[in-house]
Amino acid sequence: MAKLVFEEGDSVEIEDGAEIQEACEEAGVPFACTEGVCGTCVIEVEEGMENLTPFTEAEEDFLGEMDEERLACQCKIKGGCVKVKF
């Protein structure tokens, strides 16, 4: 099981390979389109970027800071621990 940790200290376990969208939404990350075009679900990855799937084409088209930011609607957690803030 992978672990997703939010800036305020809350965390949730997610199956390896699962989308992080639902867990982020429950933690308060806003979502609008869920297709990677609106950008409302931008999160900053503080630790564990290597534990997320590669950037999608939608993320590459939208994001400016590809070393820190992800769209929560587009990425999955491969395993390990990922710490995010929003």
C-alpha positions, 0 to 999 in steps of 0.5 A, spaced: 500 500 500 502 506 498 501 512 502 499 519 501 500 525 506 497 532 506 501 538 508 496 538 515 499 531 517 493 527 515 494 521 511 491 516 507 493 509 504 492 507 497 493 501 493 499 501 489 497 504 482 491 507 484 489 514 482 490 519 487 484 524 485 479 521 490 483 521 496 485 529 494 478 531 493 476 528 500 482 532 503 479 538 500 483 539 493 478 543 489 476 539 482 472 542 476 473 538 470 477 532 472 480 531 465 487 535 466 484 542 462 482 547 468 488 546 473 483 547 479 486 541 482 494 543 482 498 540 487 505 541 490 509 535 491 513 536 497 516 529 497 516 522 493 515 525 486 518 519 483 513 515 486 508 518 482 506 516 474 510 520 469 506 526 467 501 526 462 500 530 456 495 534 459 500 536 465 505 537 460 501 542 456 498 545 462 503 545 468 509 550 468 513 547 474 514 540 472 519 539 477 514 540 483 507 541 481 502 535 478 494 535 476 491 531 482 486 528 477 491 526 472 496 522 476 497 515 480 501 513 486 506 507 484 507 506 491 511 508 497 510 515 500 508 522 497 507 528 501 503 534 497 500 540 499 495 544 495 
